[in-house]
Structures are given as structure tokens and as C-alpha cells.
Amino acid sequence: MEYPRIIEEFLELVRTPSHSFRERELADLLKAKLNDLGLEFREDNAGTKIGGDTGNVIARWPGDPSLPPVMFSAHMDRVDNPGLIVPVVRDHEDRITSNGCTILGADDVSGIVAILDGIRRVQKSGAPHGDVECVFSVAEEVGLLGAANLDVSSLRSKTAYVLDSGGRLGTLVRGAPTQFTFMAGIRGRASHAGMEPEKGLNAIKVGAEILAGIREGRLSPTATSNFGIIFGGKATNIVCDYLEIRGEARSHDYQELKAYLDEVDRAFTEGCAARGAGLVIDFKLEYPSFSVPEGHPVLALAARAMEKLGIGPEVTIAGGGQDGNHFNARGIVSVGVATGYDKVHTPQEEQSISQLVKCGELVAAIILEAASGGI
């Protein structure tokens, strides 16, 4: 069956292997497509900075310099996957899935192909437009590392649309939380578990007792926490002398988040001291929060473009980060745009066919609205 170009391109790109820190194959294919579109593009050195094989790809479609520029963004990497994704088009259900063995990769191939499709539509129309800038980032799924290492000084745009949000097309994300990750390394004392266990200090038991007293999960309507990784021990006949616990916490309210991190720090520090265990604890800011005010021109412009396409806009805040966290922190007012995918990061991930086609139309409409109405 013949599908619209955006769908064929989606199927092509999800079949192209891409991993965090190893986006080279997809980046080279994307650059070939940008070249065919006649866009200027370059690859920065973010990959070198983060230990990857690929940098962010930054593209520009020059337009009328008297008209305001606009920027779009999507990321090239995916969550952990075997590299071979087999997409299945389910026409009668208006969705694309994987074969059930892997993720689909709609996060964020859908954003990439919607940007390319929108530019093609405006090129075909011949309508006037300002500069259109595109950032295709690396290592987004492992802490927004590509965006964190992007030099924005070469970008003219002061507003951006990040096509990297799940849910119904029409959803605009105006805010995302701050995220910290943390690591607690607990040092116990080894001994033979069968001959002299009383001489040991089990770091696993120390960590378990401390964890049992720490709040986690949904902390409040605006904050979450998760202890997601734990490892330690060498053998069942050795009392464990070292345990490492890693987790994260997020909140839209920085003071609330800081208070929680202090709570975690205090629980581990006091808990280890009381049990005679050593402790190394570290907290790392992954990205800052952002909050674009309702009614801001960047939201109003997207809403006007949506309404012209018969799409009902819905403004919300998200629980996860996106490259827009870093763009906003550096003066580029950015909002997330949903592209019609759902159940991301799982083998049940799916992409709406009709919403993806409409998303390409939306990118074109935003470009034209920026040229006619300004931001």
C-alpha cells in the first residue's frame, strides 16, 4: 500500500538504528534529507563532549530577514533498544506499532519527520517565511545531554517548538520540572557469612532499612521521586561491604525539590552514622525547570495555527523533561508539541497515523503563522 510521504519516512527512520551516544547512522541519513531540501546544516561537537559518536545537527532554511525566525526541535536518540525495530502499520486501527518485541521509536522519529514534512509543505506553497531553524539533538533520553551542550549563540530564533511530547495532537506543554539524580554509596564491612557473620556489617541491610523510611513515588501534585537502581555484593558467602543506590527526584517547585533532597541526604547520613556504616552521597542537577506563562505569544501562535487546521489546542504541564528545559534556560522560549504517540519506552508504543500526517501540516501552519502574525 502507498502511504503519504511522512508515513513512509517515519517507517524508514524507525528502521534506522539509533541509540544514545550512537546516533551516527540516523544523523547521516537526516543530513542527506536536509541536503535534498536545500537547507544549510552543520554538526556540532556535542558528541565529543559527552563521549558519543555524533553531535547535534543544526539546520537553517533561510527566509525573508524582515520576518521573524522560528525554531523546531526533535531528538535523534531512543531509549535502550536492540537496534532492529520492525514497524507494523495497522491501517484499520489508525496506528503504527512495533512487532511487539521492541519499542517503536516514535519518540522521537515522529518529531523529526513532522519537521521535514512541514518544511516541504511550505516550500511547495511558495509562501513567504522567515528563517526556519531546526535542532536535532543527541543523547536526549539520557539526561538531555545534547541540548545541554548546544551552543545557542548561532541561533537567531527566540522562540521554539519542541516536537517531543506524547499524547493527542493539539497538546502544548508549557512547563516541565527540574530533575536531580542522586547516588548513595554505603560502605559496610565484609566477613565470612558462614564462619563469622557477626564481624561483618551488611551494607545491603543498612541500605534497606534507610530506604524503608524515605518517601518516594508521588510526593505531591508537582513532585516525584524514584529509587531505580541498586547493586552491591560479591557472593552469598560474603557479608556485603558495599551497596550503591541511585535515584532521581523531580519537581516544578525548586524549593519543594530542595527540601526533599535535604530529606534524602539527612536520612542516609544519619542512618549510616547510627549503624556504623560509611557513606558517599552525591546529588546532580540534570536540568532546570521551565514555565511559559499561559497566554504567551509562543503558545498563542501555535493555538492559532491549530485552530486553522481544526485542531483543538490544550495547554498543560509535563512530568518529564525535554530539550526545551535547556532552551528556555538560555533565553529561547520553548514549548513542547505532542505528535500523537503514546505508551512510549515500552513494546506497546504506538503512533497515530492521521495525527502524524496532521502534525506535518501543523509545522507548516506554524511557519506561515509566524510569518504573517509574528510572535
N, C-alpha and C positions, 0 to 999 in steps of 0.2 A: 504493500500500500504506500502511496506517496503522501508524505506529511509536509506541513509548512516548513520552510527553511529553518526556523528557530527550533523546531522539534528535531529535525534531522541533525542540526548542530548540537543540540543537547545530547542526543544519543551518541554522537561522535565523541564529545568531550567526556562524558561519564565513562566511556570505554577506555579513555586515555589514562594510564596510571598517574597518580599524583598522591604524594604524601607530604606531611610537614617536614621541612628541610630537604625534600627531594621532589621539587615541582618542575624539574628541568623539561621533561617531555611535554607536559601541558603548556608550559611557558613558551616553548619554541613553536608549538602549534598555534598558540594565541598570537604570537608576534607575526606569524605568516598571515593570519587573518587580518590583523591590523594593517599590515603592509598592503594587502589586497584592497582594503578600504581607503587607502591613501592617507592614513594617519601618521603623524610623527610619533615616534616612540623611542624609549630607551629603557635599559635595565640598570637599576642602581646597585650599590654594593651591600645591601642589607644582608644578603646571603652570607657574605664573608664575615660580617659582624656577628651573626648568630650561629655560624657553623653549618650553614646549609649550602646547597649547590646552585641556588637560584636567588636572584634579587627581585624586588618589586618591579613590576613592569608599569611604567608611567607613559600614557599616551595623550596626544592632543590633536583634536580636529580644529584647525584654525577657522575662525569665523570673522564676522564683522567686529572690529575692535571697539566700535561705538556701542555695541550691545553687551550686556552683562554676561560673563562666563558662568558656566555651571559645571559641577563635577559629579561623576558617578564612581562608585567603588564596589568591588567584589573581591573575594579571595580565591586563590588557586589551590590551596591545600585542602585535604579532607581528614576526618578522624581516621584512626587506625583501620586499615583495610588490606586485603591480600594483594591488591593491585589489579585484579581481574574482576571487573564489575560487568555483569550481564543484565542490561536493562530489558524489561518486558513491557511492551506497550499494550495497555488494556483499553482499547478504544471505547468499548461499550460502557466502561466504568469511568471514562474521562480521567484516566490516571496512568502514570508510568511508575513501575516498581522495579526492584531488582528481582532476581530469580529466587530470592529468599535466603541466599547464602551469605550476602554481604549487605553493606549499606548501599544506597543508590548513588549518592554523590550530588543530589540536587542542591545540597548545602556544600558548595555554593556555585555549582555549574549553572544553575538557573539564573543567578545574578549576572554571570559573565555573558551568557547568550542573550539575555534581555538587553544588556547594554549594546552589544553588537547589532542586534536587530533594530533597536531604536535609532541608532546612527544610520543604518541602511535606509530606514523609512524616511528620515529627514533628507538624506542625500537624494533619494528618489523624488521627493516632493519639490526640491529646489528652493524651499522656503529659506528666508534669511535667518541667521542664528549667530549667537556669539560663540566664543571659544567653548568647545566641549572638551573637558579634561577627564581622563579615566585613570584610576589607580587600581591595579590588580595585584593584591598583596600576597605575601608568602607567610607561612607559619602562623596563620590566624588562630587555628584550632589549638595551639599550644601556648596561648597567652598573648595573642595579638602582637607577636614579635616583629612581623614585617612592618606594620603600621608604626610601632614604637620606634623603629629605626629608619623611618621615612623622613627625608629632608623636604619639608613642605615649602621652603623658600622659593622654589622654582614654580610653584603653582599660583595662578592668578585668582582662582576661584575662592570666594569667601563663604560659599555655601556648597553642601554636598548631600547626595542621596546614596546611602549605603544599601545596596540590594543584597541583604543578608539577614532576612528575618523570616521565621516560619509563620504559618497561618494564612488566612484569607487575603487575597489581593485586595488592597484598599486599606490595609493596616499600616499606619505610620507610627514608628517608635520614636518618641521624643525624649526618652530618658533611659539610662542603663546604670547599674550600680558600680561602685568601687569594689575591686576584688583584691584581697590579700591571700597569699598562700603561706603556710607555716609548716615547720618541721621541728619535732621534738625528739632528740636522741637521748635515750635513757641508758645510763651505764650501771649495770648491776655487778655481780661477782660470780665468776664461774667456779664450779666444783663438780666432782663426780656425782651424778644423780643417784647412783646406787650405793656407793660406799660412804659418802659424806655430804649429803644434800644440805645438812644444817650449816655447812660452811659457805654455802652459796647465797646469792641474793638474786632472785629471779626477776629480770627486767621485764619479762612479759607480764608477770603478775602485778608488778608495780604499775606498769602502763595501763593494765586493765582496770585496776582499782581507781586510778586517776580519771580515766575516760568515763567510768561509770558515773562520776559526779559532775561531768561537764555537759551543759546544754548543747544540743545540736539539732539539725533539721531546720524547720521553720521557726526562727527566733521571734519574728514579728511580721507584720504585713510588709515590711520593707527590708527584712534581713534574713539571710540563711547561713547555715554552716554545715560542713560535711567533713568527717574524717574518712578519707577514701583509700589510703594506702597504709599498710602496717607490715613490717617484716623484721625478722630477727631470729636468733638461734642458729645453732650449727648441727646439733644432733639431739636425739631424745635422751641420751645418757649424760648430757652436759647441762647443768643448770644455766639457763640463758643469761649471758652477761651484757648483751646489748640489744636494744629494741629501738626501731625508728618508726615514728608515727607522722604521717603527713596529712594535711587537710587544707581546707580553704574556708573563707568567710566572705560574704558579700552584703552590701547594704547601700541603699540610696541616701542614707543619712550617715555622714562620716563620723560624727560624734558617737552615734549608736554603735558603729562598727569598731571604733577605737575602744569603747568601753568593753565590748565583747572580747577583743583581742587581749586587753588587760586581764580580763577574767580567765582566759585560757592560760596566759603567762603565769598568773598567780597560782592557778590550780596545779600546773606542772612543777613550778618552783617549790611551792610549799609541800606538795605531795612527795616529791623526790627527797627533799630535805628530811621530812618526817620518817622516811623509810630507809634513809642512809644511802640513797642512790645518787649517782652523778647525773648531770643534765646539761645538754647543749640545746638551746632553743633559738629559732630564727624566724622572723616574720618578713615577708617580701611583698611590696606593693606591685601588683601585676598591671593594673590600670586604674585611672581615676574615673569617677562617675561623671555623667553629664545630664543636664536637664534643660531642654529647649522649652521656653515658655509657650503655653498654648496661645495660638493666635500669631506666633512669629511668622514673618513673611515666608520663610522656607517651608513651613507647614501649609500656609495659605496657598502658595503657588501649587504645591502638589495636590491639594484638595481641589483647586480649580481645574487642574488637568484631569483629575479623576472624574469629576462631575461631567466634564465634556465627553467622557467615554462611558458614562452611565455607571461608574463605579462609586459606591457609597464609601466615603472616607471614614476611618475610625482611628482616633489618636489614642495611643496607650503608652505604657512604660514596660520595660522588659526586665527579666530576672538575670539575663546573661549579658556579657559584654560583646562588643563588636568594634571594628576598626574605628567607628565613629567616636568611641571614647577618646582615642588619641587625637583624632582630627579636631574635635571640639576643644580639647585642652590646648591646641596650638592655633586656635583662632579661626578655624573653618567650621562654621555652624552646620552640623550634620544631623540628619535623622535617618532612621532605618526604614526600609521599604520591604514589606512582605512580598514574596514572589509566588506564593501558592503551594509551598511544600509543607509536609507535615511528618511527624514521627521521626525526626532527624536523629542521627547517630545510632540507628537500630536497623536490623534487617527488614523492618516493616516500613521504612522510609518510603514516601510516595510524593509524586509531583502531579498536580492538576495540569492536564494538557491545555484546557481552554484558558485557565488563568495565566499560564506561562505565555501563551500567544498574546493575551491581553497585556501582559507586563511589558512586552516589547513595544506595544502601542503606547503604553504609559510613559516609557522612557522618551519616546519621540514627542509625546504631548508635553512633557516637562521641558524639553529643549525648546520647543516652539513657544510655550507659555513664558519661559524665561526671556525669550527674545521680544515678545510682544508686550508682556506686562511688567517685566522686571522682577527683581527680588528685593 
